């Protein structure tokens, strides 16, 4: 005798399958222009997150331009789709664009995908889209998964504005300068980061924005070991260090925006002058002289000078 829960589960699956088939049939009745590039979002981790319209388009296009042909081939196989693939990554975007445009001008439909998420957002594809538009051809977006929006929706950070930064520079000095320019931005700041750099990036965020702001560390979104942790920036390094597993996976980092009246050093020249003076003078004197030279707030410069001194010790 079957378990009642098993029967309910089977009925639910059958209902969803029937509904999906119905929606796919509806998708097939819609208009899909020829000579068009379809910018198509793919799952960021969970294979079930591809939209039904995207599935249909992937089945009718003449080819798929993709970041990594191996990854995309594996993804398409999961859905039972076989397609011609065109390599279109960061090292060959211009050449790929020429090839895609030539095919579009022959009346073909081409889908553009990245390895995960929405193409051309911290992923290859923007130059291809730009070239296709410049050639007077149609670009059709198919929305779907986005790591940044997924993290924002679950963060609990209440702000109607966000500033998507993406990946910070690799070199520490360039990263510091980039963060300095964001110090007074009231928007929620959105960063992407790889696991091997997460510790140093969080340390840099703490130095740039101070200990009080909230940070959200979202990793492995939509996957089996998904984790979304929110805390004060001051507590983030210790949280990462407490468990090596917390440093694994691809990260979306959200940082609370600057509040009204928050003191911050917001000028790269002021930062550079402050660092030079700190090498020769006490913190208070270095901050005061930097304020006179740059017009920046003395209190903010003093706080930044303390951070720089502590980091150097």
C-alpha positions in Angstrom: 0.0 0.0 0.0 1.5 3.4 -1.0 2.0 6.1 1.6 -0.5 9.0 1.3 2.3 11.5 1.2 3.8 9.6 -1.8 0.5 9.8 -3.6 0.2 13.5 -2.9 3.8 14.1 -4.1 3.1 12.1 -7.3 0.0 14.1 -8.0 1.8 17.3 -7.4 4.6 16.4 -9.8 2.0 15.3 -12.5 0.2 18.6 -12.0 3.4 20.7 -12.4 4.5 18.7 -15.4 1.2 19.2 -17.1 1.3 22.9 -16.3 4.8 23.2 -17.6 3.9 21.5 -20.9 1.0 23.9 -21.2 3.2 27.0 -20.7 5.8 25.6 -23.1 3.1 25.2 -25.7 2.1 28.9 -25.1 5.8 29.9 -25.5 5.9 28.1 -28.9 3.0 30.3 -30.1 4.8 33.6 -29.4 6.8 35.6 -31.9 10.6 35.1 -32.1 12.1 37.4 -34.8 14.8 36.2 -37.1 18.1 38.1 -37.4 18.0 38.6 -33.6 20.4 38.0 -30.7 18.6 36.5 -27.7 20.5 37.5 -24.5 19.5 34.6 -22.3 19.9 34.2 -18.5 20.9 30.7 -17.3 20.8 29.2 -13.8 23.4 30.4 -11.2 23.4 27.0 -9.6 20.1 25.3 -9.5 19.3 23.7 -12.8 15.6 24.2 -12.3 15.9 28.0 -12.5 15.9 28.2 -16.3 12.7 29.8 -17.5 10.3 27.9 -19.8 10.6 30.7 -22.5 14.4 30.3 -22.4 14.1 26.6 -22.9 12.0 27.1 -25.9 14.3 29.7 -27.4 17.4 27.5 -26.8 15.6 24.8 -28.8 14.8 27.0 -31.8 17.9 29.2 -32.3 20.5 28.3 -34.9 23.4 28.5 -32.5 24.3 29.4 -28.9 27.2 31.8 -28.3 28.6 30.9 -24.9 31.4 31.7 -22.4 32.6 28.1 -22.1 31.4 25.6 -24.6 32.0 22.7 -22.2 29.8 24.2 -19.5 27.1 25.2 -21.9 27.1 21.8 -23.6 26.7 20.1 -20.2 23.8 22.5 -19.3 22.0 21.9 -22.6 22.4 18.2 -22.2 20.6 18.4 -18.9 17.6 19.7 -20.8 17.9 17.3 -23.7 18.9 20.1 -26.1 21.6 19.8 -28.8 22.9 23.0 -30.3 25.8 24.4 -32.3 28.0 26.3 -30.0 30.1 29.4 -30.7 32.9 30.3 -28.2 32.3 33.9 -27.1 34.5 34.7 -24.0 36.4 37.8 -22.8 39.5 37.0 -24.9 37.6 36.8 -28.3 34.5 39.0 -27.9 35.3 41.2 -31.0 36.0 38.3 -33.2 32.9 36.4 -31.9 30.8 39.5 -32.5 31.8 39.6 -36.2 31.0 36.0 -36.6 27.6 36.4 -34.8 26.7 39.5 -36.8 27.4 37.7 -40.1 25.1 34.9 -39.2 22.4 37.2 -37.9 22.5 39.1 -41.2 21.7 35.8 -42.9 18.5 35.6 -41.0 19.6 33.3 -38.1 18.6 33.5 -34.5 21.5 33.3 -32.0 21.3 32.9 -28.2 24.0 34.5 -26.1 24.6 32.9 -22.7 27.3 33.1 -20.0 28.4 30.3 -17.7 25.8 31.4 -15.1 23.3 34.1 -14.6 22.6 37.1 -17.0 25.2 37.7 -19.7 27.1 41.0 -19.9 26.8 41.7 -16.1 30.3 41.1 -14.8 30.4 38.5 -17.5 31.4 38.5 -21.2 28.8 39.7 -23.7 28.5 43.4 -23.4 30.8 44.0 -26.4 28.8 41.5 -28.5 25.5 43.2 -27.6 27.0 46.6 -28.4 28.3 45.4 -31.8 25.0 43.7 -32.7 23.1 46.9 -31.9 25.6 49.0 -33.8 24.9 46.8 -36.8 21.3 47.7 -36.7 20.2 44.2 -35.6 17.6 43.2 -33.0 18.6 42.3 -29.4 16.0 40.4 -27.3 16.5 40.0 -23.6 15.2 36.9 -21.8 15.3 37.6 -18.1 16.2 35.1 -15.4 18.6 34.3 -12.7 20.9 37.1 -11.4 23.2 36.5 -8.4 23.1 40.2 -7.4 19.3 40.5 -7.3 19.0 37.1 -5.6 21.3 38.2 -2.8 19.6 41.6 -2.5 16.1 40.0 -2.2 17.2 37.9 0.8 19.4 40.4 2.5 16.9 42.4 4.6 18.9 45.6 3.8 16.2 48.2 3.4 17.2 50.6 0.6 15.5 51.4 -2.6 18.9 52.0 -4.3 21.8 49.7 -5.0 25.2 50.3 -6.7 26.4 47.2 -8.6 30.2 47.3 -8.4 31.0 43.7 -9.5 34.6 42.5 -9.0 37.1 44.8 -7.3 40.6 45.2 -8.7 43.1 42.4 -7.8 45.9 44.8 -6.6 45.5 46.1 -3.0 46.3 49.7 -3.8 43.8 49.9 -6.7 41.2 48.1 -4.6 41.7 50.6 -1.8 41.3 53.5 -4.2 38.1 52.0 -5.7 36.6 51.5 -2.2 37.5 55.0 -1.1 35.4 56.4 -3.9 32.4 54.5 -2.6 32.8 55.5 1.0 30.0 58.1 1.0 27.7 56.3 -1.4 24.3 55.9 0.3 23.3 53.0 -2.0 23.7 49.3 -0.9 27.0 48.3 -2.5 27.0 45.0 -4.4 30.3 43.1 -5.1 31.2 39.8 -6.6 34.2 37.8 -5.2 36.0 34.5 -5.7 36.7 32.2 -2.7 40.5 32.6 -2.8 40.1 36.4 -2.3 37.2 36.6 0.1 39.3 37.1 3.3 41.4 39.9 1.9 38.4 41.6 0.3 36.4 41.6 3.6 39.5 43.0 5.4 39.7 45.8 2.8 35.9 46.5 3.2 36.4 46.8 6.9 39.3 49.2 6.5 37.4 51.3 3.9 34.0 51.5 5.5 34.6 51.0 9.2 33.2 48.5 11.7 29.6 49.6 12.1 28.1 49.0 8.6 26.1 45.8 7.9 27.6 43.3 5.5 25.9 40.3 3.8 28.0 37.4 2.7 25.9 35.3 0.3 27.7 32.2 -1.1 26.7 29.3 -3.3 23.3 30.9 -4.0 20.6 28.4 -5.1 23.0 25.5 -4.6 23.0 22.7 -1.9 25.2 24.6 0.5 23.7 28.0 0.0 24.6 30.4 2.9 23.4 34.0 3.5 25.0 35.6 6.5 24.5 39.1 7.8 26.5 40.9 10.5 28.4 44.1 11.3 31.6 44.5 9.2 33.6 44.3 12.4 32.4 40.7 12.9 32.8 39.5 9.4 36.5 38.5 9.5 36.0 36.3 12.6 32.9 34.7 11.1 34.9 33.7 8.0 37.8 32.4 10.0 35.6 30.3 12.3 34.9 27.7 9.6 36.9 27.1 6.4 33.7 26.0 4.6 32.5 29.6 4.9 35.3 30.7 2.5 34.2 28.3 -0.2 32.1 29.0 -3.3 31.3 32.1 -5.3 30.3 35.1 -3.3 27.9 38.0 -3.6 28.9 40.7 -1.0 26.4 43.4 0.0 27.5 46.4 2.1 25.1 48.8 3.8 25.3 52.3 2.2 26.7 55.3 4.0 24.2 57.0 6.3 23.5 60.7 6.3 26.2 62.6 8.1 28.6 59.6 8.2 32.1 60.8 8.2 34.3 59.3 5.5 37.4 60.1 3.5 36.0 60.4 0.0 38.9 61.6 -2.0 41.8 59.6 -3.4 44.2 62.5 -3.2 43.4 63.1 0.4 44.1 59.4 1.2 47.4 59.6 -0.6 48.4 62.8 1.2 47.3 61.3 4.6 49.5 58.2 4.0 52.5 60.3 3.2 52.1 62.5 6.2 51.5 59.5 8.5 54.9 58.2 7.6 56.5 61.3 9.3 54.0 62.7 11.7 51.7 61.6 14.6 48.1 60.7 13.6 46.5 63.9 14.9 48.9 66.2 13.2 48.8 64.2 9.9 45.0 64.4 9.8 45.0 68.1 10.6 47.5 69.0 7.9 45.6 66.8 5.3 42.4 68.6 6.2 44.0 72.0 5.6 45.5 70.8 2.2 42.4 69.0 0.9 39.4 70.6 2.6 38.2 67.2 3.8 36.7 66.8 7.2 39.3 66.5 9.9 37.3 64.0 12.0 36.9 61.7 9.0 40.6 62.0 8.2 41.6 61.3 11.8 39.4 58.1 11.9 41.0 57.0 8.6 44.5 57.7 9.9 43.8 55.5 12.9 42.7 52.7 10.6 45.8 53.1 8.4 48.1 53.1 11.5 46.4 50.0 13.0 46.6 48.2 9.7 50.3 48.9 9.4 51.1 47.7 12.9 
